[in-house]
Protein backbone atom coordinates (compact mmCIF):
# COMPACT_ATOMS: atom_id res chain seq x y z
CA UNK A 1 0.00 0.00 0.00
CA UNK A 2 1.42 3.33 -1.04
CA UNK A 3 0.47 6.82 -0.03
CA UNK A 4 0.13 9.01 -3.07
CA UNK A 5 1.62 12.46 -3.33
CA UNK A 6 -0.22 15.03 -1.20
CA UNK A 7 -2.44 17.51 -2.91
CA UNK A 8 -0.14 20.30 -1.83
CA UNK A 9 3.22 18.61 -1.25
CA UNK A 10 4.82 15.16 -1.43
CA UNK A 11 5.03 13.00 1.68
CA UNK A 12 7.89 10.68 2.65
CA UNK A 13 7.70 7.01 3.63
CA UNK A 14 7.85 7.72 7.37
CA UNK A 15 4.82 9.96 7.17
CA UNK A 16 3.03 7.25 5.21
CA UNK A 17 3.62 4.76 8.01
CA UNK A 18 2.37 7.23 10.63
CA UNK A 19 -0.72 7.94 8.57
CA UNK A 20 -1.50 4.25 8.15
CA UNK A 21 -1.43 3.73 11.90
CA UNK A 22 -4.28 6.22 12.25
CA UNK A 23 -6.51 4.03 10.09
CA UNK A 24 -7.96 1.02 11.94
CA UNK A 25 -6.67 -2.22 10.44
CA UNK A 26 -9.20 -4.82 9.42
CA UNK A 27 -8.75 -8.54 8.93
CA UNK A 28 -12.08 -9.96 7.81
CA UNK A 29 -13.09 -13.06 5.91
CA UNK A 30 -15.36 -11.17 3.52
CA UNK A 31 -18.75 -9.52 3.44
CA UNK A 32 -20.73 -12.65 4.22
CA UNK A 33 -18.61 -13.51 7.25
CA UNK A 34 -18.41 -9.93 8.47
CA UNK A 35 -22.18 -9.55 8.44
CA UNK A 36 -22.96 -13.00 9.85
CA UNK A 37 -20.65 -12.30 12.78
CA UNK A 38 -22.74 -9.30 13.80
CA UNK A 39 -25.46 -10.91 15.86
CA UNK A 40 -28.59 -9.06 16.86
CA UNK A 41 -28.31 -7.41 20.32
CA UNK A 42 -29.64 -9.43 23.20
CA UNK A 43 -32.93 -8.47 24.84
CA UNK A 44 -33.04 -7.54 28.51
CA UNK A 45 -34.04 -11.09 29.38
CA UNK A 46 -31.19 -12.54 27.30
CA UNK A 47 -28.47 -10.05 28.21
CA UNK A 48 -25.81 -11.48 30.56
CA UNK A 49 -25.45 -9.73 33.89
CA UNK A 50 -21.81 -10.56 34.31
CA UNK A 51 -18.95 -10.55 31.79
CA UNK A 52 -17.68 -13.79 33.36
CA UNK A 53 -21.08 -15.48 33.18
CA UNK A 54 -21.05 -19.16 34.13
CA UNK A 55 -21.38 -21.82 31.39
CA UNK A 56 -24.87 -22.77 30.29
CA UNK A 57 -26.62 -25.13 32.69
CA UNK A 58 -26.72 -28.01 30.20
CA UNK A 59 -22.94 -27.75 29.74
CA UNK A 60 -22.21 -28.29 33.44
CA UNK A 61 -21.90 -31.81 34.76
CA UNK A 62 -23.18 -33.16 38.06
CA UNK A 63 -19.79 -32.50 39.63
CA UNK A 64 -19.87 -28.82 38.56
CA UNK A 65 -17.31 -29.26 35.76
CA UNK A 66 -17.77 -27.58 32.41
CA UNK A 67 -18.58 -30.36 29.93
CA UNK A 68 -18.00 -28.13 26.90
CA UNK A 69 -20.22 -27.15 23.99
CA UNK A 70 -20.15 -27.85 20.29
CA UNK A 71 -18.07 -25.31 18.38
CA UNK A 72 -20.03 -23.83 15.48
CA UNK A 73 -18.44 -24.49 12.13
CA UNK A 74 -17.09 -21.50 10.21
CA UNK A 75 -19.60 -20.84 7.40
CA UNK A 76 -16.83 -20.02 4.92
CA UNK A 77 -13.89 -22.01 3.62
CA UNK A 78 -11.15 -21.57 1.03
CA UNK A 79 -11.72 -24.00 -1.85
CA UNK A 80 -8.86 -23.03 -4.16
CA UNK A 81 -6.12 -20.44 -4.57
CA UNK A 82 -5.24 -18.81 -7.88
CA UNK A 83 -2.18 -16.59 -7.72
CA UNK A 84 -3.00 -13.87 -5.20
CA UNK A 85 -6.73 -14.65 -5.19
CA UNK A 86 -8.65 -17.14 -3.11
CA UNK A 87 -11.89 -18.86 -4.03
CA UNK A 88 -13.94 -18.47 -0.87
CA UNK A 89 -17.06 -20.59 -0.59
CA UNK A 90 -20.04 -20.52 1.76
CA UNK A 91 -21.40 -23.75 3.19
CA UNK A 92 -24.99 -24.18 2.15
CA UNK A 93 -27.73 -26.73 1.57
CA UNK A 94 -27.42 -26.24 -2.18
CA UNK A 95 -26.01 -28.93 -4.45
CA UNK A 96 -22.97 -26.71 -5.00
CA UNK A 97 -21.75 -24.14 -2.47
CA UNK A 98 -21.69 -20.55 -3.77
CA UNK A 99 -18.17 -19.16 -4.16
CA UNK A 100 -16.68 -15.72 -4.65
CA UNK A 101 -13.11 -14.63 -5.32
CA UNK A 102 -11.37 -12.82 -2.49
CA UNK A 103 -8.16 -10.98 -1.67
CA UNK A 104 -7.01 -9.48 1.61
CA UNK A 105 -4.96 -6.37 0.89
CA UNK A 106 -1.97 -5.42 3.02
CA UNK A 107 0.29 -2.39 3.37
CA UNK A 108 4.07 -2.55 3.07
CA UNK A 109 4.48 -3.63 6.70
CA UNK A 110 2.20 -6.64 6.16
CA UNK A 111 -0.79 -5.30 8.09
CA UNK A 112 -4.21 -5.88 6.48
CA UNK A 113 -5.82 -2.62 5.38
CA UNK A 114 -8.64 -3.58 3.01
CA UNK A 115 -10.27 -6.47 1.24
CA UNK A 116 -12.12 -7.18 -1.95
CA UNK A 117 -14.55 -9.94 -2.88
CA UNK A 118 -16.04 -10.38 -6.34
CA UNK A 119 -18.82 -12.44 -7.90
CA UNK A 120 -20.52 -12.80 -11.28
CA UNK A 121 -23.97 -11.48 -12.16
CA UNK A 122 -26.42 -13.09 -14.61
CA UNK A 123 -26.12 -12.39 -18.32
CA UNK A 124 -28.23 -9.45 -19.35
CA UNK A 125 -27.53 -7.55 -16.13
CA UNK A 126 -26.21 -4.01 -16.43
CA UNK A 127 -23.10 -5.15 -14.55
CA UNK A 128 -21.22 -8.32 -15.50
CA UNK A 129 -19.81 -8.67 -12.00
CA UNK A 130 -20.29 -7.21 -8.57
CA UNK A 131 -17.65 -6.54 -5.93
CA UNK A 132 -17.63 -5.60 -2.27
CA UNK A 133 -14.65 -3.57 -1.09
CA UNK A 134 -14.03 -2.87 2.58
CA UNK A 135 -11.69 -0.07 3.67
CA UNK A 136 -10.79 1.20 7.16
CA UNK A 137 -12.98 3.34 9.34
CA UNK A 138 -11.66 6.89 9.27
CA UNK A 139 -12.04 7.12 5.50
CA UNK A 140 -13.47 10.41 4.24
CA UNK A 141 -16.66 9.04 2.72
CA UNK A 142 -17.72 11.98 0.50
CA UNK A 143 -14.47 11.56 -1.46
CA UNK A 144 -15.59 8.08 -2.48
CA UNK A 145 -13.42 5.20 -3.68
CA UNK A 146 -11.42 5.54 -6.89
CA UNK A 147 -10.30 2.44 -8.79
CA UNK A 148 -7.93 2.16 -11.74
CA UNK A 149 -6.04 -0.64 -13.47
CA UNK A 150 -2.33 -0.33 -14.27
CA UNK A 151 -2.36 3.45 -14.03
CA UNK A 152 -5.35 3.87 -16.35
CA UNK A 153 -8.10 6.40 -15.93
CA UNK A 154 -9.79 5.88 -12.53
CA UNK A 155 -13.50 5.49 -11.88
CA UNK A 156 -15.15 6.77 -8.70
CA UNK A 157 -17.63 4.83 -6.55
CA UNK A 158 -19.69 5.81 -3.50
CA UNK A 159 -19.55 4.02 -0.16
CA UNK A 160 -22.73 2.18 0.85
CA UNK A 161 -22.40 1.96 4.63
CA UNK A 162 -19.96 1.51 7.52
CA UNK A 163 -19.88 -0.93 10.42
CA UNK A 164 -17.32 -1.66 13.12
CA UNK A 165 -15.58 -3.79 10.48
CA UNK A 166 -14.96 -0.87 8.13
CA UNK A 167 -16.63 1.06 5.31
CA UNK A 168 -18.21 -0.89 2.46
CA UNK A 169 -18.41 0.00 -1.23
CA UNK A 170 -20.65 -2.28 -3.30
CA UNK A 171 -19.77 -1.74 -6.93
CA UNK A 172 -20.68 -3.07 -10.35
CA UNK A 173 -18.19 -3.86 -13.11
CA UNK A 174 -19.03 -3.92 -16.82
CA UNK A 175 -17.80 -6.68 -19.13
CA UNK A 176 -15.15 -4.29 -20.47
CA UNK A 177 -13.95 -3.50 -16.95
CA UNK A 178 -13.75 -7.20 -16.09
CA UNK A 179 -11.60 -7.68 -19.19
CA UNK A 180 -9.32 -4.86 -17.99
CA UNK A 181 -8.91 -6.69 -14.68
CA UNK A 182 -8.10 -9.91 -16.51
CA UNK A 183 -5.44 -8.24 -18.67
CA UNK A 184 -3.96 -6.05 -15.92
CA UNK A 185 -1.19 -6.58 -13.42
CA UNK A 186 -2.54 -4.45 -10.53
CA UNK A 187 -5.69 -2.60 -9.54
CA UNK A 188 -5.24 0.55 -7.48
CA UNK A 189 -7.87 1.74 -5.00
CA UNK A 190 -7.56 5.29 -3.75
CA UNK A 191 -9.17 6.66 -0.59
CA UNK A 192 -8.84 9.89 1.40
CA UNK A 193 -8.28 9.65 5.18
CA UNK A 194 -10.58 11.86 7.26
CA UNK A 195 -7.68 12.84 9.53
CA UNK A 196 -5.61 14.03 6.56
CA UNK A 197 -8.08 15.26 3.91
CA UNK A 198 -5.28 16.82 1.86
CA UNK A 199 -3.72 13.39 1.32
CA UNK A 200 -4.68 10.26 -0.61
CA UNK A 201 -3.90 6.66 0.28
CA UNK A 202 -3.45 4.12 -2.52
CA UNK A 203 -4.12 0.43 -1.92
CA UNK A 204 -2.77 -2.02 -4.48
CA UNK A 205 -4.58 -5.23 -5.34
CA UNK A 206 -2.66 -7.82 -7.32
CA UNK A 207 -4.42 -9.17 -10.41
CA UNK A 208 -2.23 -12.27 -10.56
CA UNK A 209 -4.62 -15.21 -10.84
CA UNK A 210 -7.66 -13.01 -11.49
CA UNK A 211 -8.66 -14.71 -14.74
CA UNK A 212 -8.45 -18.24 -13.33
CA UNK A 213 -10.33 -17.28 -10.15
CA UNK A 214 -13.03 -15.45 -12.11
CA UNK A 215 -13.62 -18.53 -14.21
CA UNK A 216 -14.66 -20.46 -11.08
CA UNK A 217 -16.77 -17.82 -9.33
CA UNK A 218 -20.47 -18.42 -8.79
CA UNK A 219 -23.14 -16.34 -10.48
CA UNK A 220 -25.27 -14.48 -7.94
CA UNK A 221 -28.91 -14.15 -8.95
CA UNK A 222 -30.43 -10.70 -8.47
C-alpha positions as CSV (number, residue, x, y, z in Angstrom):
1,X,0.0,0.0,0.0
2,X,1.4,3.3,-1.0
3,X,0.5,6.8,0.0
4,X,0.1,9.0,-3.1
5,X,1.6,12.5,-3.3
6,X,-0.2,15.0,-1.2
7,X,-2.4,17.5,-2.9
8,X,-0.1,20.3,-1.8
9,X,3.2,18.6,-1.2
10,X,4.8,15.2,-1.4
11,X,5.0,13.0,1.7
12,X,7.9,10.7,2.7
13,X,7.7,7.0,3.6
14,X,7.9,7.7,7.4
15,X,4.8,10.0,7.2
16,X,3.0,7.2,5.2
17,X,3.6,4.8,8.0
18,X,2.4,7.2,10.6
19,X,-0.7,7.9,8.6
20,X,-1.5,4.3,8.2
21,X,-1.4,3.7,11.9
22,X,-4.3,6.2,12.3
23,X,-6.5,4.0,10.1
24,X,-8.0,1.0,11.9
25,X,-6.7,-2.2,10.4
26,X,-9.2,-4.8,9.4
27,X,-8.7,-8.5,8.9
28,X,-12.1,-10.0,7.8
29,X,-13.1,-13.1,5.9
30,X,-15.4,-11.2,3.5
31,X,-18.7,-9.5,3.4
32,X,-20.7,-12.6,4.2
33,X,-18.6,-13.5,7.2
34,X,-18.4,-9.9,8.5
35,X,-22.2,-9.6,8.4
36,X,-23.0,-13.0,9.8
37,X,-20.7,-12.3,12.8
38,X,-22.7,-9.3,13.8
39,X,-25.5,-10.9,15.9
40,X,-28.6,-9.1,16.9
41,X,-28.3,-7.4,20.3
42,X,-29.6,-9.4,23.2
43,X,-32.9,-8.5,24.8
44,X,-33.0,-7.5,28.5
45,X,-34.0,-11.1,29.4
46,X,-31.2,-12.5,27.3
47,X,-28.5,-10.0,28.2
48,X,-25.8,-11.5,30.6
49,X,-25.4,-9.7,33.9
50,X,-21.8,-10.6,34.3
51,X,-18.9,-10.6,31.8
52,X,-17.7,-13.8,33.4
53,X,-21.1,-15.5,33.2
54,X,-21.1,-19.2,34.1
55,X,-21.4,-21.8,31.4
56,X,-24.9,-22.8,30.3
57,X,-26.6,-25.1,32.7
58,X,-26.7,-28.0,30.2
59,X,-22.9,-27.7,29.7
60,X,-22.2,-28.3,33.4
61,X,-21.9,-31.8,34.8
62,X,-23.2,-33.2,38.1
63,X,-19.8,-32.5,39.6
64,X,-19.9,-28.8,38.6
65,X,-17.3,-29.3,35.8
66,X,-17.8,-27.6,32.4
67,X,-18.6,-30.4,29.9
68,X,-18.0,-28.1,26.9
69,X,-20.2,-27.1,24.0
70,X,-20.1,-27.9,20.3
71,X,-18.1,-25.3,18.4
72,X,-20.0,-23.8,15.5
73,X,-18.4,-24.5,12.1
74,X,-17.1,-21.5,10.2
75,X,-19.6,-20.8,7.4
76,X,-16.8,-20.0,4.9
77,X,-13.9,-22.0,3.6
78,X,-11.2,-21.6,1.0
79,X,-11.7,-24.0,-1.8
80,X,-8.9,-23.0,-4.2
81,X,-6.1,-20.4,-4.6
82,X,-5.2,-18.8,-7.9
83,X,-2.2,-16.6,-7.7
84,X,-3.0,-13.9,-5.2
85,X,-6.7,-14.7,-5.2
86,X,-8.6,-17.1,-3.1
87,X,-11.9,-18.9,-4.0
88,X,-13.9,-18.5,-0.9
89,X,-17.1,-20.6,-0.6
90,X,-20.0,-20.5,1.8
91,X,-21.4,-23.8,3.2
92,X,-25.0,-24.2,2.2
93,X,-27.7,-26.7,1.6
94,X,-27.4,-26.2,-2.2
95,X,-26.0,-28.9,-4.5
96,X,-23.0,-26.7,-5.0
97,X,-21.8,-24.1,-2.5
98,X,-21.7,-20.5,-3.8
99,X,-18.2,-19.2,-4.2
100,X,-16.7,-15.7,-4.7
101,X,-13.1,-14.6,-5.3
102,X,-11.4,-12.8,-2.5
103,X,-8.2,-11.0,-1.7
104,X,-7.0,-9.5,1.6
105,X,-5.0,-6.4,0.9
106,X,-2.0,-5.4,3.0
107,X,0.3,-2.4,3.4
108,X,4.1,-2.6,3.1
109,X,4.5,-3.6,6.7
110,X,2.2,-6.6,6.2
111,X,-0.8,-5.3,8.1
112,X,-4.2,-5.9,6.5
113,X,-5.8,-2.6,5.4
114,X,-8.6,-3.6,3.0
115,X,-10.3,-6.5,1.2
116,X,-12.1,-7.2,-2.0
117,X,-14.5,-9.9,-2.9
118,X,-16.0,-10.4,-6.3
119,X,-18.8,-12.4,-7.9
120,X,-20.5,-12.8,-11.3
121,X,-24.0,-11.5,-12.2
122,X,-26.4,-13.1,-14.6
123,X,-26.1,-12.4,-18.3
124,X,-28.2,-9.4,-19.3
125,X,-27.5,-7.6,-16.1
126,X,-26.2,-4.0,-16.4
127,X,-23.1,-5.1,-14.6
128,X,-21.2,-8.3,-15.5
129,X,-19.8,-8.7,-12.0
130,X,-20.3,-7.2,-8.6
131,X,-17.7,-6.5,-5.9
132,X,-17.6,-5.6,-2.3
133,X,-14.6,-3.6,-1.1
134,X,-14.0,-2.9,2.6
135,X,-11.7,-0.1,3.7
136,X,-10.8,1.2,7.2
137,X,-13.0,3.3,9.3
138,X,-11.7,6.9,9.3
139,X,-12.0,7.1,5.5
140,X,-13.5,10.4,4.2
141,X,-16.7,9.0,2.7
142,X,-17.7,12.0,0.5
143,X,-14.5,11.6,-1.5
144,X,-15.6,8.1,-2.5
145,X,-13.4,5.2,-3.7
146,X,-11.4,5.5,-6.9
147,X,-10.3,2.4,-8.8
148,X,-7.9,2.2,-11.7
149,X,-6.0,-0.6,-13.5
150,X,-2.3,-0.3,-14.3
151,X,-2.4,3.5,-14.0
152,X,-5.3,3.9,-16.3
153,X,-8.1,6.4,-15.9
154,X,-9.8,5.9,-12.5
155,X,-13.5,5.5,-11.9
156,X,-15.2,6.8,-8.7
157,X,-17.6,4.8,-6.6
158,X,-19.7,5.8,-3.5
159,X,-19.5,4.0,-0.2
160,X,-22.7,2.2,0.8
161,X,-22.4,2.0,4.6
162,X,-20.0,1.5,7.5
163,X,-19.9,-0.9,10.4
164,X,-17.3,-1.7,13.1
165,X,-15.6,-3.8,10.5
166,X,-15.0,-0.9,8.1
167,X,-16.6,1.1,5.3
168,X,-18.2,-0.9,2.5
169,X,-18.4,0.0,-1.2
170,X,-20.6,-2.3,-3.3
171,X,-19.8,-1.7,-6.9
172,X,-20.7,-3.1,-10.4
173,X,-18.2,-3.9,-13.1
174,X,-19.0,-3.9,-16.8
175,X,-17.8,-6.7,-19.1
176,X,-15.2,-4.3,-20.5
177,X,-14.0,-3.5,-16.9
178,X,-13.7,-7.2,-16.1
179,X,-11.6,-7.7,-19.2
180,X,-9.3,-4.9,-18.0
181,X,-8.9,-6.7,-14.7
182,X,-8.1,-9.9,-16.5
183,X,-5.4,-8.2,-18.7
184,X,-4.0,-6.0,-15.9
185,X,-1.2,-6.6,-13.4
186,X,-2.5,-4.4,-10.5
187,X,-5.7,-2.6,-9.5
188,X,-5.2,0.6,-7.5
189,X,-7.9,1.7,-5.0
190,X,-7.6,5.3,-3.7
191,X,-9.2,6.7,-0.6
192,X,-8.8,9.9,1.4
193,X,-8.3,9.6,5.2
194,X,-10.6,11.9,7.3
195,X,-7.7,12.8,9.5
196,X,-5.6,14.0,6.6
197,X,-8.1,15.3,3.9
198,X,-5.3,16.8,1.9
199,X,-3.7,13.4,1.3
200,X,-4.7,10.3,-0.6
201,X,-3.9,6.7,0.3
202,X,-3.5,4.1,-2.5
203,X,-4.1,0.4,-1.9
204,X,-2.8,-2.0,-4.5
205,X,-4.6,-5.2,-5.3
206,X,-2.7,-7.8,-7.3
207,X,-4.4,-9.2,-10.4
208,X,-2.2,-12.3,-10.6
209,X,-4.6,-15.2,-10.8
210,X,-7.7,-13.0,-11.5
211,X,-8.7,-14.7,-14.7
212,X,-8.5,-18.2,-13.3
213,X,-10.3,-17.3,-10.2
214,X,-13.0,-15.5,-12.1
215,X,-13.6,-18.5,-14.2
216,X,-14.7,-20.5,-11.1
217,X,-16.8,-17.8,-9.3
218,X,-20.5,-18.4,-8.8
219,X,-23.1,-16.3,-10.5
220,X,-25.3,-14.5,-7.9
221,X,-28.9,-14.2,-8.9
222,X,-30.4,-10.7,-8.5
